[in-house]
Amino acid sequence: MPQWESLVSISQGGILPFCATAFLCLSLAMPVRANLISSAADKTDQRSSSTVALGRNFVLRGIALAAEKDYEQAVKSFDGALTVDPESLDAVAARGMARLALRQYLEALDDFDRAVAHETNSADLGYLYSARGMCFFRTGKMSEALHDFDLSVKIAPDNATHWYQRALFFLEIEQPQQALANINQAINLQPDDTDFRTVRDCIIRSLLKDQQCDE
């Protein structure tokens, strides 16, 4: 059975490509709303506009560093954002993604737990649940991982990335039929994605090999 790490080199299903996609979504969302994860703090008027702006600058710098794969410095920038603006939950989510990229799964889980507790936007929640699911998976919490992968596709069913992550999870736990169903759903949403098709071919070859062994 193909393992997760072996698929990273031939697909976009690895941790770093996922984080890169998530960071892009963060950077696109920030001009639209001041706080990526929750606008609740803004509604309480407890933070000054200068504090929010300074925190946002730290976050944007961290996202730029993450784009260069300098995740350690990105974490420091997100820490800086939280120093000046402790309520900046966009910084919490971004730091979680950077920690995930660094394989700091327990620390990332803390950030994603906080982010999930405050998020209401379905698109953002989908990414957060997928990311937290990857952390659970990497720390051996399979039932929690499946729960979050399930939530990601339930909340954001039109996002092929979440179906893809769920497919790779099923592949890792040796449920190729489930993996195939999920990768097919990802392909239905993004039919031109050659990486998705590569992984589907890998799954099909595995299934055919299993059938030959059974015969």
Secondary structure, DSSP 8 states (H G I E B T S, - for coil): ---HHHHHTTSS-SHHHHHHHHHHHHHHHTTT-S-SS-SHHHHTT-S-HHHHHHHHHHHHHHHHHHHTT-HHHHHHHHHHHHHH-TT-HHHHHHHHHHHHHTT-HHHHHHHHHHHHHH---HHHHHHHHHHHHHHHHHTT-HHHHHHHHHHHHHH-TT-HHHHHHHHHHHHHTT-HHHHHHHHHHHHHHSTT-HHHHHHHHHHHHHHHHHHHHH-
